[in-house]
Amino acid sequence: MNLQLRLFTSIVCLLLMLSTSHFAHANPSSAIYFTLEEPFTINFLRQSSQRARYLQIRVAIRSDDARVIQAVEQNQPMIQDGLRVLFSEQSMDTVSSVEGRQQLQAEALAVVRNIIQQELGRDNIDQVYFPSFIWQ
């Protein structure tokens, strides 16, 4: 019986060492990014004294949950529509400042999270990024 106990203890210790070794070498960041296919282009002609002004934004979404990214991809038309409405509501003053851009990013995150929450029942979206933000 003593031999069986020592054998069992040795196996448990070995398994613990192997599992600890595996986690020590695991990638700590499992971020998954999804970039929406088309950039958003917004015209500010009415706000610019008849001078053509445009905003073009490319949007990328980050999550650590592959199912959430899959839901983002599957619901891309709904997300694009929600973001298009948000971006169209902006003024030139808002998008031309760093603070305004950061606020817009936070609002875009809220839009995407709300849609994914409705569709998937969870909203594990870490961040919304603007890899391209062109204002002219």
C-alpha positions as CSV (number, residue, x, y, z in Angstrom):
1,M,0.0,0.0,0.0
2,N,2.9,2.4,0.8
3,L,4.4,1.8,-2.6
4,Q,1.0,2.6,-4.3
5,L,0.7,5.8,-2.3
6,R,4.3,6.9,-3.3
7,L,3.6,6.0,-7.0
8,F,0.3,8.0,-6.9
9,T,2.0,11.0,-5.3
10,S,4.8,10.9,-7.8
11,I,2.4,10.8,-10.7
12,V,0.4,13.8,-9.3
13,C,3.6,15.8,-8.7
14,L,4.8,15.0,-12.3
15,L,1.4,16.1,-13.7
16,L,1.5,19.3,-11.7
17,M,5.0,20.1,-12.9
18,L,4.0,19.5,-16.5
19,S,0.9,21.6,-16.3
20,T,2.8,24.5,-14.6
21,S,5.5,24.3,-17.3
22,H,2.8,24.5,-20.0
23,F,1.2,27.6,-18.5
24,A,4.5,29.3,-17.9
25,H,5.2,29.1,-21.6
26,A,1.7,29.9,-22.8
27,N,1.1,33.2,-24.6
28,P,-0.2,35.7,-22.1
29,S,-2.0,37.7,-24.7
30,S,-4.6,35.9,-26.8
31,A,-6.0,39.0,-28.5
32,I,-7.9,38.6,-31.7
33,Y,-8.4,41.5,-34.0
34,F,-11.1,41.9,-36.7
35,T,-11.0,44.9,-39.1
36,L,-14.3,45.9,-40.7
37,E,-14.1,45.4,-44.4
38,E,-14.9,49.0,-45.6
39,P,-13.7,52.3,-44.1
40,F,-16.4,54.8,-43.1
41,T,-16.4,58.0,-45.1
42,I,-18.4,60.9,-43.7
43,N,-19.1,64.2,-45.6
44,F,-19.2,67.4,-43.5
45,L,-20.2,69.7,-46.4
46,R,-23.1,71.3,-44.4
47,Q,-20.8,72.2,-41.6
48,S,-17.9,73.6,-43.6
49,S,-19.2,76.8,-45.3
50,Q,-19.6,74.9,-48.6
51,R,-16.0,73.6,-48.5
52,A,-15.8,69.8,-48.8
53,R,-14.7,68.2,-45.6
54,Y,-14.4,64.5,-45.1
55,L,-13.7,62.0,-42.3
56,Q,-12.6,58.5,-43.2
57,I,-12.3,55.9,-40.4
58,R,-11.2,52.3,-40.6
59,V,-12.3,50.3,-37.6
60,A,-10.7,47.3,-35.9
61,I,-12.2,45.4,-33.0
62,R,-10.2,43.5,-30.3
63,S,-11.4,40.7,-28.1
64,D,-9.8,37.7,-26.4
65,D,-12.9,35.6,-27.1
66,A,-13.0,33.9,-30.5
67,R,-16.8,33.5,-30.4
68,V,-17.2,37.2,-29.9
69,I,-15.0,37.9,-32.9
70,Q,-17.0,35.4,-34.9
71,A,-20.2,37.2,-33.8
72,V,-18.7,40.6,-34.9
73,E,-18.0,39.1,-38.3
74,Q,-21.5,37.6,-38.6
75,N,-23.1,40.8,-37.5
76,Q,-20.9,43.1,-39.5
77,P,-23.8,44.8,-41.4
78,M,-25.5,45.7,-38.1
79,I,-22.3,47.0,-36.6
80,Q,-21.5,49.0,-39.7
81,D,-24.9,50.6,-39.6
82,G,-24.6,51.5,-35.9
83,L,-21.2,53.0,-36.4
84,R,-22.2,54.9,-39.5
85,V,-25.1,56.5,-37.5
86,L,-22.6,57.4,-34.7
87,F,-20.0,58.8,-37.1
88,S,-22.6,60.8,-39.0
89,E,-23.7,62.5,-35.8
90,Q,-20.2,64.0,-35.2
91,S,-19.2,67.6,-35.9
92,M,-15.9,68.7,-37.4
93,D,-15.0,70.3,-34.1
94,T,-15.4,66.9,-32.3
95,V,-13.3,64.8,-34.7
96,S,-10.5,67.3,-35.1
97,S,-9.4,67.2,-31.5
98,V,-7.6,64.3,-29.7
99,E,-10.1,64.4,-26.9
100,G,-13.0,64.2,-29.5
101,R,-11.3,61.3,-31.2
102,Q,-10.9,59.4,-27.9
103,Q,-14.5,60.1,-27.0
104,L,-15.6,58.9,-30.4
105,Q,-13.6,55.7,-29.9
106,A,-15.3,55.1,-26.5
107,E,-18.7,55.7,-28.1
108,A,-17.9,53.3,-30.9
109,L,-16.9,50.7,-28.3
110,A,-20.3,51.1,-26.6
111,V,-22.1,50.7,-29.9
112,V,-20.3,47.5,-30.8
113,R,-20.6,46.1,-27.3
114,N,-24.4,46.8,-27.3
115,I,-24.9,45.0,-30.6
116,I,-22.8,41.9,-29.6
117,Q,-24.6,41.8,-26.2
118,Q,-27.9,41.7,-28.0
119,E,-26.8,39.1,-30.5
120,L,-24.6,36.8,-28.4
121,G,-25.6,37.5,-24.8
122,R,-22.1,38.8,-23.8
123,D,-20.0,41.7,-24.8
124,N,-16.3,40.7,-24.3
125,I,-15.0,43.4,-26.6
126,D,-11.8,44.8,-25.2
127,Q,-11.3,47.8,-27.5
128,V,-12.3,49.5,-30.7
129,Y,-9.3,50.9,-32.7
130,F,-9.1,53.4,-35.6
131,P,-6.1,52.1,-37.5
132,S,-6.8,54.8,-40.1
133,F,-8.4,58.1,-39.2
134,I,-8.2,60.7,-42.0
135,W,-9.8,64.1,-41.6
136,Q,-9.6,66.7,-44.3
